Structure formats: C-alpha cells, structure tokens
C-alpha cells in the first residue's frame, strides 16, 4: 500500500474540528455504487502477501511509500521461515535489512519491524492486538496500517485511507476531505452498513486500476453513469 510514513505516529488520532463536507450523492446513489462494486467483486481481498495476522502487520508496515508488488517480492521468501515476532527477533535487524533491501526506506522499516516484534513479545505474548490504540503504539504503525490489520485479519469494518482512496474520495465527491482522517470519517458515515467491511478494498482497487491518478479510465468504469466527478468523460 502506498504513501504512509514509516515512522511512529501518535497513538490516537484527533477528530477533525472542521465541519465535514457532504458527499455529492444521495443515500440511494451511494447504495447503488457499492451494490455494483459488490456484484462485480463480492469478496475483495488486499494484494499484500501474508500468512497470519503478524505477517500481515509486517507487510502493511513495509508497504509505506512502496508498491504491494515490490513488498511481496521481498516478503514471500521471508515469510516462508519468519512468520512470528519471536522468529523475527531471532533473525535480527541486519538479516532483515538484507531481506527487504529492495523496499524503499528499508533501513528504517527493518528497525521498526524489529522494535514492534519486541513489543509484541514483551507486551502481548507475541499476539497481534485487536485494538486500534494498541496497534498504533507499535513502532512504525499508524492509523492506516492499524485499520488494514483490523479489517483483513480480524474482520472489523474499518476504512484504511491510502493515496488511491484519498484521491477517489475527493475526485468523485463520495467522501470529500482535506486529510485522510476526514475522508475516513466521511466514508464511515456515507457507506451503507452492509458494504462497510469491504468498502475500502473496492475503492482502493477502483482507484488503482480504473480511476487512475493521471487519467481515469472512465470508459471502463462500472459506476460511470453515477459518477459526479468533473473529470468523468462518460457524463451525459
């Protein structure tokens, strides 16, 4: 996943004080948008490789300012033998650094992974916590990473806002916001409860492969007739 700094973030993110902008869509239109995403891909999944909650946490932490493809190339062989925080500590920072050196910011990320592994062993009996505040206490883990882990590993209806989802929320007016947190809160309010669990997967995939940053492929978009973006080339 792209564009989350690798350093430590605050444990609790403050609620935005400014008034959130309203979506450009009615409730019926929003329901129709997500109904189409569901029909096209009922059980979307993340594209990072992992084998358990711990390796998912590591993979998401490594994906900051990197591509999922690049992270997977490094972690597939790593996770074949290193799939617990205890094994990661036994591997050591130097060896981990070599294993992930093809990933951007690999030195800082290796340091954070070793530190978070130590905290998991010392404070959580080697288990990944199911609580956002606890996850955000871990070195190198911010709100987006915590939300991904809570959603994918533990089935909680969280929304992880990466660059694709942030762009999409503002471009099409589904969840306008000046910060990722504003977009996240707007989406939590706007997305129908039945679709909330998979909402961020659908939107991230849509932003990555269809509603691209430089030139959205509106001719391939399954919500083009509903989309109210000024950039929509299929509007009538």
C-alpha positions as CSV (number, residue, x, y, z in Angstrom):
1,X,0.0,0.0,0.0
2,X,1.3,3.4,-0.8
3,X,2.1,6.6,1.0
4,X,2.2,6.2,4.7
5,X,5.4,7.5,6.5
6,X,7.4,4.6,8.1
7,X,8.0,6.4,11.4
8,X,6.0,6.2,14.6
9,X,2.7,8.0,14.7
10,X,0.6,9.2,17.5
11,X,-1.4,6.5,19.3
12,X,-4.8,8.3,19.0
13,X,-5.7,10.4,16.0
14,X,-7.8,13.5,16.9
15,X,-11.2,14.0,15.4
16,X,-11.2,16.8,12.8
17,X,-12.6,20.0,14.2
18,X,-13.8,21.5,11.0
19,X,-17.2,20.6,9.6
20,X,-17.0,17.7,7.1
21,X,-18.2,18.3,3.6
22,X,-21.2,16.3,2.4
23,X,-21.0,13.7,-0.3
24,X,-22.3,14.7,-3.8
25,X,-24.6,11.7,-3.8
26,X,-27.9,10.8,-2.2
27,X,-28.1,7.7,0.0
28,X,-29.7,5.8,-2.8
29,X,-26.9,6.7,-5.2
30,X,-24.3,5.6,-2.7
31,X,-26.1,2.4,-2.1
32,X,-26.2,1.8,-5.9
33,X,-22.4,2.5,-6.2
34,X,-21.5,-0.1,-3.6
35,X,-24.1,-2.6,-4.8
36,X,-22.3,-2.6,-8.2
37,X,-18.9,-3.0,-6.6
38,X,-20.3,-5.9,-4.6
39,X,-21.8,-7.5,-7.7
40,X,-18.6,-7.3,-9.6
41,X,-16.3,-8.5,-6.7
42,X,-18.3,-9.9,-3.8
43,X,-15.2,-10.8,-1.7
44,X,-12.4,-8.4,-2.4
45,X,-9.0,-9.0,-0.9
46,X,-5.9,-7.0,-0.3
47,X,-3.0,-7.6,-2.6
48,X,-0.2,-7.9,0.0
49,X,1.0,-11.4,0.7
50,X,0.7,-12.7,4.3
51,X,0.2,-15.9,6.2
52,X,-1.2,-14.7,9.5
53,X,-2.0,-11.5,11.4
54,X,1.6,-10.9,12.3
55,X,3.0,-11.2,8.8
56,X,0.1,-9.0,7.6
57,X,1.1,-6.4,10.1
58,X,4.7,-6.5,8.9
59,X,3.7,-6.4,5.2
60,X,1.5,-3.4,5.7
61,X,4.2,-1.6,7.7
62,X,6.7,-2.3,4.9
63,X,4.3,-1.1,2.2
64,X,4.5,2.5,3.3
65,X,5.7,4.5,0.3
66,X,6.2,1.3,-1.7
67,X,4.1,-0.9,-4.0
68,X,2.4,-4.1,-3.0
69,X,4.2,-5.9,-5.8
70,X,7.6,-4.8,-4.5
71,X,6.8,-5.7,-1.0
72,X,5.5,-9.2,-2.0
73,X,8.8,-9.9,-3.9
74,X,10.7,-9.4,-0.7
75,X,8.3,-10.9,1.8
76,X,7.3,-14.1,0.1
77,X,10.6,-15.8,0.8
78,X,10.9,-14.1,4.1
79,X,7.6,-15.3,5.5
80,X,8.3,-18.9,4.5
81,X,10.6,-19.1,7.6
82,X,9.9,-16.0,9.6
83,X,6.2,-15.8,10.5
84,X,6.2,-14.9,14.2
85,X,7.7,-12.0,16.2
86,X,9.9,-14.5,18.0
87,X,11.3,-15.7,14.7
88,X,11.8,-12.1,13.5
89,X,13.8,-11.3,16.6
90,X,15.9,-14.4,16.1
91,X,16.5,-13.3,12.5
92,X,17.8,-9.9,13.7
93,X,17.8,-6.5,12.2
94,X,20.9,-6.9,10.0
95,X,19.5,-10.0,8.3
96,X,16.0,-8.4,7.9
97,X,17.6,-5.4,6.4
98,X,19.2,-7.6,3.7
99,X,15.9,-9.4,3.1
100,X,14.0,-6.2,2.4
101,X,16.7,-4.0,0.9
102,X,14.7,-3.7,-2.4
103,X,11.9,-1.9,-0.5
104,X,12.1,1.9,-0.1
105,X,13.2,3.1,3.4
106,X,14.3,-0.4,4.2
107,X,16.7,0.6,6.9
108,X,14.1,2.5,9.0
109,X,11.5,-0.2,8.3
110,X,13.8,-3.0,9.4
111,X,14.4,-1.1,12.7
112,X,10.7,-0.6,13.2
113,X,9.8,-4.2,12.5
114,X,12.3,-5.5,15.0
115,X,11.1,-2.9,17.5
116,X,7.4,-3.8,17.0
117,X,8.2,-7.5,17.2
118,X,9.9,-6.9,20.5
119,X,6.9,-5.0,21.8
120,X,4.5,-7.8,20.7
121,X,6.6,-10.4,22.5
122,X,7.1,-8.3,25.7
123,X,3.6,-6.7,26.0
124,X,1.2,-9.0,24.0
125,X,2.6,-12.6,24.4
126,X,3.6,-12.5,20.7
127,X,0.0,-11.9,19.5
128,X,-1.2,-9.0,17.3
129,X,-3.7,-6.9,19.3
130,X,-7.2,-6.4,18.0
131,X,-7.4,-2.8,19.2
132,X,-6.5,0.2,17.1
133,X,-4.9,2.2,20.0
134,X,-2.7,-0.8,20.9
135,X,-1.7,-1.3,17.3
136,X,-0.8,2.4,17.0
137,X,1.5,2.1,19.9
138,X,3.7,-0.2,17.9
139,X,6.8,1.4,16.2
140,X,6.1,2.2,12.5
141,X,2.4,1.6,12.8
142,X,0.0,4.4,12.1
143,X,-3.8,4.7,11.7
144,X,-3.9,3.4,8.1
145,X,-1.8,0.3,9.0
146,X,-3.9,-0.4,12.1
147,X,-7.1,-0.1,10.0
148,X,-5.8,-2.6,7.4
149,X,-4.9,-5.1,10.1
150,X,-8.2,-4.8,11.9
151,X,-10.1,-5.2,8.7
152,X,-8.3,-8.0,7.0
153,X,-7.0,-10.0,9.9
154,X,-9.9,-9.5,12.3
155,X,-12.9,-8.7,10.2
156,X,-13.6,-5.2,11.6
157,X,-15.4,-2.7,9.3
158,X,-12.6,-0.2,9.3
159,X,-11.6,2.0,6.4
160,X,-7.9,2.4,5.6
161,X,-7.3,5.6,3.5
162,X,-4.3,5.3,1.2
163,X,-3.4,7.7,-1.6
164,X,-5.8,6.0,-4.0
165,X,-8.8,6.1,-1.7
166,X,-8.0,9.7,-0.6
167,X,-7.8,10.8,-4.3
168,X,-11.0,8.9,-5.1
169,X,-13.0,10.2,-2.2
170,X,-12.2,13.8,-3.3
171,X,-12.3,13.3,-7.1
172,X,-15.7,11.7,-7.3
173,X,-17.1,13.6,-4.3
174,X,-18.0,10.4,-2.4
175,X,-16.1,11.5,0.7
176,X,-14.5,14.9,0.3
177,X,-11.8,15.8,2.9
178,X,-8.6,17.7,3.3
179,X,-6.9,14.9,5.3
180,X,-7.0,11.1,5.3
181,X,-8.9,11.2,8.6
182,X,-11.6,13.4,7.2
183,X,-12.1,11.1,4.2
184,X,-12.1,8.1,6.5
185,X,-14.8,9.6,8.8
186,X,-16.8,10.8,5.8
187,X,-16.8,7.3,4.3
188,X,-17.8,5.7,7.6
189,X,-20.9,7.9,7.7
190,X,-21.7,7.6,4.0
191,X,-21.2,3.9,3.2
192,X,-24.2,1.6,3.9
193,X,-23.5,-0.8,6.8
194,X,-23.9,-3.8,4.6
195,X,-21.0,-2.7,2.5
196,X,-18.7,-1.2,5.1
197,X,-16.5,-4.3,5.7
198,X,-15.2,-4.3,2.1
199,X,-15.7,-0.7,1.2
200,X,-12.0,0.3,1.3
201,X,-10.9,-2.7,-0.7
202,X,-13.4,-1.8,-3.5
203,X,-12.4,1.8,-3.5
204,X,-8.6,1.2,-3.4
205,X,-8.8,-1.3,-6.3
206,X,-11.0,1.1,-8.2
207,X,-8.6,3.9,-7.7
208,X,-5.6,1.7,-8.5
209,X,-6.9,0.2,-11.7
210,X,-9.7,2.3,-13.1
211,X,-9.9,5.8,-11.6
212,X,-6.1,6.3,-12.0
213,X,-4.3,9.4,-10.8
214,X,-3.2,10.8,-14.2
215,X,-6.0,9.7,-16.4
216,X,-9.1,7.9,-15.1
217,X,-10.4,5.2,-17.5
218,X,-14.0,6.3,-17.4
219,X,-14.9,4.1,-20.4
220,X,-14.1,1.0,-18.2
221,X,-15.8,2.3,-15.0
222,X,-18.8,0.4,-13.7
223,X,-20.2,3.5,-11.9
224,X,-19.6,6.0,-14.7
225,X,-23.3,6.8,-15.1
226,X,-23.5,7.6,-11.4
227,X,-20.1,9.3,-11.0
228,X,-20.3,13.1,-10.4
229,X,-16.7,13.8,-10.9
230,X,-15.9,16.8,-13.2
231,X,-13.3,14.6,-14.9
232,X,-15.9,12.0,-15.9
233,X,-15.6,11.6,-19.7
234,X,-18.8,9.5,-19.8
235,X,-21.2,12.0,-18.4
236,X,-24.2,12.9,-20.4
